[in-house]
Amino acid sequence: MSEYDQDLSSSSSSVWPVKTFPELERALCESRGITCWQLMQQAGMAAFTCLRQTWPEARHLRILCGSGNNGGDGYILATLASMAGYTVSVMACDQKDPPAEAAQAREQWLACGGECQPAEGEWIGKEDLIVDALLGIGLNRAPEDPYLSLIEKTQQRQVPILALDIPSGVMADSGAVPGAAIKATVTLSFIALKAGLLTGKARDYCGKVMLDLTGPLPAREQATPPAWRRTAGDLSRWLQPRQGTAHKGNNGRLVLIGGAEGTGGAIRLAAEAALRSGAGLVRVLTHAKNVSAILSARPELMVAEASDEKLKESLEWADIVVIGPGLGQSARAREILNQVKKSKKDTLWDADALNLLAIDPDTRQNRILTPHPGEAARLLGVTVSAVEHDRLQAARELTRRYGGVAVLKGAGTVIAASGDGMTIADVGNPGMATGGMGDVLSGVIAALAGQKLSLYDAACAGVVAHGAAADAVASEFGMRGMLASDLFLPLRRFVNPDMNVK
């Protein structure tokens, strides 16, 4: 760990939209008494330090420099590397009126004997490392030539890639990738994190994300950042050790409703996840044919047929209600959902409850919605690709239309609350792409809400604990072949952060 960069594997960071970065840069310069040119020099030095530490054997660098300030960072890195004895090849995209600092960085590179090969020029020699300083955070459309040809050439090379600020072709606010993009090995972000580094398609392109420590402090001093990146290291902010006098009545009475004939596994997974996450009492209302199977597999659950009488009693008894896993969309499922709608208890809606909500929408503040992108698309009346193009905006729109808290699942799950709350959970892995994972998540979140967390905090902590448990499974056994129920034992560790589990 150097003074220039930081491994983000276990830290929390504020996340800022592109439009705020001019002001963040201005505030940073004022707080340190430096100019924008000096700030660019610091960024170039941070990149050079990151490069030397990460790839100490690399000697020939190919640096791709765009015409804006991202390219200016690349030129400074090129100058520093050349002065340190590296072989440096710069491929340049020119424009008539570049920003002043970028032009100054280019002139400095040329003044020390450097050369700029045109973007369409031949790549001479075999580099050890490519540095992407092409487009930066201002991208708002698919890359075009000459940037496109450089991105395509880069992807043909079998060498590591360091992206400065964000891989070229990735949109910084959304993580969308509208065309060709650099697939970086490491991305070094400057000033503060951008949402597009953490969610959506970008997770296939950013590689390991690092943050330049010369920049984050002013951003972190802001009282209300637009969003936060959260990891397992944040669980202790939500989950405190239990008091010595705690009993099951303190830890939440949960009712989980679902499991049509033949789909009892979904509600059983959700219910056991609630128990494993510390719920005091968990009652399951399901199809009559599921009752004995669930009881025999997990006798700690209270299981009954979802009759009208039992439903009414349970809704009065519960602190929080989960509805949807395995529920189906039959006439009976609709009747049950209508009864839940009449309750004033806090609720979590998942799976078929979301599909029924899309047909008969309403708005309420005491509810958590947990859609995957397909369910979110139905709720919003758009395509899945539209949801994935801007996951943060989709989550905001879900809360605007339906109220409460929205958990938009997927790569870099986004949690949004009515108002300004927004979190990106930087946990989880592709091994979670298997049946039942969403059911487990519903149980975890509901259990934490039942333990007196706010709905938003329960959603944030539940998503992080769930993803961290999956990461623990993957680290021990690999991603392929992971089952939803594999998360139960590591999950217990993460919902007890006082155990100092990382």
N, C-alpha and C positions, 0 to 999 in steps of 0.2 A: 504494500500500500504506500503510495507516494503522496506528496502534497497536492498533486495535480489530479488524481483520479480516484475513484471509489468503486468498489465492487458492491452492486446493489442487491446482493442475494438475500439480505435480511434487514434492509432498512426501509423506512417510510419516507416518502418524498412528495412534495407538492407538485401538481401537474398544471401547466398553464397553456392556454390557447395561443396560436401564432400572433394574433392581434395585440397581445400584451407584451410581446418581447421588446419592441422599441422602448417602451417605458421601463421595463425591467433592466434593459441595458443602460438606459440613462441613469436610473437610480443606482445601479452598480458603479458606474463611472463616478457619480457624485460622491458616493459613500467612500470611495477609495482615492478620490482626488486624481483620477487618471482620465486620459482622453479615449475616444473610441478607437483610435489607432493603437494605443497601448493595450486596450482590451483585446483587440484582434491579435496582437503579439502574444498576449498571455494565452489565448486559445491555441495559437500555433505551437507554443511551447508545451502546453498540456498534451496536445496530440502527439508531439515528438516524444515526450516522456512515456506516454501510454504505449507508443509503438516500440520503443526500446525495451520496455519491461515485458511486453507481451510476446514480442518476437526478437529476442536478443541475437539470434543468428542471422537475421535478415540483413543483407548488404546492398542489394539493388532494389530501389523503390521506383514504382511507376505511379505518379501522382496525377490524377485527373482533376483539372481545375476549371470550374465554371466561370461565368463572367460576373457573378455577384460576390457578396461577402463570404459565402461558403468557399468560393474559389480563392478569396484572399487568405483564408485560414490555410488552404492548401499551399499557396505560394510561400507563406511564412514557414510552414513545415518543410518545404523543399529547401529553403535557404538554410535552415538550421541543420538539416540532414546533410546537405552538401558540405557545409563548414565542418561537420563532424566526420567527414571522410566517406560518406555513403555515395554510391552511384545513384544519381537521381535522373529519371526521365519524366518530363512534364508534358502532358497532352493538354492543350489549352483550347477553350471555347471563348472567342473574342466577341466584344460588342463595342459600339462606338463610344458610349458614355457610361462606363462602369462606375459604381460607387467610389467615392474618393479614397476610402481606406483600402478597397480591393485594388484600385489602380496603383496605390503606393506600394502595396505588397508585391505586385507584379514587377514594378520598376526596381524594387529592392532585389528581387530574384535575378533580374537581368543584369543589374549592376554588379553582382558578385560573380558574374560569368555564366549564369544559368541560361538555358535555351528553352524556348517554347515550341514544341512540335504541334502542328495543326491537328485538330481533332480527327480529320480524315486521313492523317498521315499513317505511314506504316509503323507498326510496333517493332522496334529494333531491340534485339537481345531478349533474354529471359529474366524477368523480374522475380524477386523473392516475395514481394508483397505489393498489393495495389492499394492506394489510398483514394477513396471516393470523396472528392470535394467539388462535386458538380452542381447540384441543384439546391441543397439545403431545405429549409422549412417553408419556403414560399410557394412550393409547387401547388397548382390548382387544376391540373389536367395531365393527361398522358404525355410523357416526354416525346419530343420531336427531335429530328436531326438539328445540329450535330450531336446532341446529347444521347439520342436514341442509339446511334451507331456505336458510341463509346460504351454505353451500358451493355449492348449486345456483345461487343468484343470482350468486355470484362468477364461476362458470364462464360466465355469459352476458355478462359485461363484457369488452370488448376493450381491456384495459389490463394493464400489467405487475403481477406479484404478488410481494411479498416475504413468505416464510414464516419465522416465528420458530421455531427449533429443528428443526421437521419439518413438512411440509405436513399440515394437518388431514385425517384420514382414512387416513393412512399409518401402519402399525404400526412402531414404532421398532426393535424387536428383529429383525423378520423382513423388513421391506420389503413385506409383504402389504398389499393394498388390499381390505378386505372389503366395501366399499360405495362411496358417493360420496367423492371426495377433491379437495382443492385441487390444481390444476396450477400449481406455482410457477415463476416466472422465475428467482428466486434463493432459496436456502434458507440462512439463517444459523444454524449450529449453535452451541449454548452448551456450555461446560465441556469437552466432548470429543465425538468423533464417535459416532454410533449406527449399528449395522449396517444398519438399515432405510433409511439414506440412500444406500446403496452397491450394493445387490443386489436382484434380483427386480423385481417390477412397479413398485417405487418409482422406478426410474430413468426412468420416464415422467412422474413427478410432481415430482421435486425440482429440476429445472432445474440451474443452476450452484450447487454446494455450496461454502459458505465457512464458516470456523471462527473463532469469536470468540477472539482471542488472550488475553483476560483469563482464560481458563479452562484451556487444555490442559496447562500445565506440571505441576501436581500429578499429573495422569493419566499423563503421560509418565514421571514419576519412578518409577512403579510398576514392579517388577522383571518381572512376568509379566502383561501385559494379556491379557484373554481372546482378543483378535484384533488383527490389524494390517491397516491399509489400505496397499497397496503400489502403486507406480507405476513408470514407467520410471526415475525418479530413484533407485530402490533397486537397480537392476541391478548397480551397482558393489560392493554389499555381498556379492554372490554370485560375480561373474565378474571374476577378477583377470587382469591381463596375463600372457601366456605367457612362460615362461622362454626365454632365447635358445637353450638346448640342447634344447628340446622336439622330439619327433618323433611320428609317427603312432601309435606304440605307446603313448604316454603319454595319448592322447586318446580312448581307448575303442574296443573292438571290439563292434560292434552287429550283432545278427541281427534282421531284421524278417521276420515270417512272415504271409503273407496273400495276397490277390489270387486268388480263385477264377477260373475261366474267365469272362471278360467283365468282371471288376472289377479288372484290373491297375492301373488309375489310382490307386486308393486306396493301395496299398502303394508305388507309385512316388513319390507325393507325400510319404508319410511318410519314405521313404528319402532323397529329395533334401533334405527339410527337415533331416534329421539331419546330412547333409553340410554344409549351409549354416550349421548351428549349431555346427560345429567338431568333429564326430565324426572320429576318426582313420581307422577302417576300417568300412565298412558292407556287410553281406552281406544279400541278399534271397533268401528262399526262397518260391517262388510256384508257380502252375500252369505246366506246361510251355509252354503257348501264350502266356504272358506274357513269357517270358524274353528273346526276341530284341527285342521292342518296348521293353522297359525298358532293355536294354543299348544299343540304338541311340540312345535319347533321352538317356541319362545314362551314359556309359561309365565314369565314376568308380566306379560301383557294381559289386559282385560279385553276380551273379545266377545262380541255379540252380533247378532243379525241386525241390520240397519232397518228395523221396523219403525213405524211412526212414533210409537210410544217410547222406544229406546232413544230415538233421535231427539225427541223433545226433552227427555230427562237429561241426556248427555249435553245438550246445548246449554242447559241451565247450569250444569255442574262444571263445565269446562272453563279454564282461563283463556285458552286459545284453541282454535279449530283449524284443522288442515283438511282440505277437501280436494279431491281430484285424482290421486294416483290410482290407476286402474278403474276409475269410476264408470267409464263408458258414457255414451250419449243417448241412452234409452229414455223412454218416458219416465221410468222410475228414477233414473239419474237426475232428470230435470226436476222432478218433484222434490228430491232430497236437496238439491241445490237451492231451490226456492225457499225451503225451510231454513237453510243456513243464511240466506239473504235477509231473513226477518230477524235474525239474531243480532244483537249489538256487540257481541264478543269480537275480539281481534281474530282475524282469520288469515290463513295462507292458502292461496289458490294455485293449483298446479295442474298440468296435464289436461284431462278432459274438462275440468272446471274452466280452464282458460278458453278452450274451444267453444264451450257453451256461453261463456261471457262474450265472446266475439259475436255470437248470434243475438244475444240480448244484453247489450252493454249497460253498465251503470257506473257511478262514481262514488267512492267512499274512501275516507282517509285511514280507517283502521284495518287496512288490508295490505298484505304482501303478495305480489304477483311474481311468479318465477318462470317466465317463458323461455324456451329455446328460440332461435331465430325464426323457425317456421311458425311457431305459435305467436311470436311477436308480429310477424307479417300479417297473420290473420286478424289479430287485435287491431292493427293499424290500417288494415285495408291496403297494404302495399306488397311488393314482392320481397322474397327473402334477400335478393341481391341489394335491394334498397335498404333493408335493415343493416346488412353487413357493410354497406358502403359508408355508413356513419352510425356506428353503434351507440355512441354517446348521445347523439341527437334522438335516436330511436328510443333510448331509455327515458330521456326527458319527455318525449311525446307520450309515452305510456303513462307516466305519472300525471301529465296534464290532462289526458283524456279520462283516466280511470282512478286517479288519486292514489294516495298511500305511497308504497314503496315498490319499485320495480327492480327485479333482478334479471338482467338480460344475460342469459348463460352463453357460454362459448369460450373461444380463446381470448383470455383477458376479460373475464366476466365484469360487467358494469352494473353497479348498484346506484340507483337514483331515488331521491325522495322528493315529494312535493315541496317546492321551495328550491333551495340551492344545493342541497346535499348531493354529492357525487363521489363515488369511489371506484377505482379500477383495481381489481384483485389480481396481483401479479403472482399467481400460484397456479398449479395444475399442469397437466400434460396430456398429450394425445391418447395415452392409455385409458383416459376417462371416457372415450367415445364408445361406450358400450351400454346396453340396456340396464336400467335401474339406478344409474348414477344420479339422475335428477330426483328420483324418489328419496334416495338417501339424503340429498341436500335439503329437501323439504322438511324431513324429520329433524335434521340438525338445526336449521333456522328456527323452527317452531319451538324446539326444546329450549333454545337460548332466549327466545321471546318470553317463554313461560317462566324463565328464571329472572325476570324483571328487567331485562334489557329493553330499550326502546325498539320499535319495529325496525328502524333503520340500522341501529347498532347490531341487532340480532342478525339482520341480513348480511351486514358486512362481516361480522365475526364468523357467522356460519359458512359463508362462501370461502373465507380464508382458511378456516379449520378444515373444511371439506377438501379443498385443493391441496393443502399442505399434507393431509393424510395420504392423498393419492400420490403426491411427490415422494413421500416416504416409502410407499409400496414400490413405486417405480425404481427408486434408488437401490432397493434390495433385490428385486426380482425382475426388473425390466418393465416396459410399458405393455408390450403385447401379451394378451391373456389376462389382464387385470379384470377382476370382477367387482361389482359394486359392493358386495359384502366383504371384500378384502379390506375395505377402509375402516371397518369397525374397530379393530384393535388399535391401529395407530391413531384413529380419531380420538380415542380416550386420552392419549398423551397430549394432543393439541388443544383439547378443551380444558386441560389442566396446565396452563402455561406456568403456574408457580412451580411446576416440576423442572423448570429450566430446560425444556426440550427445544431444540432448534430445528 
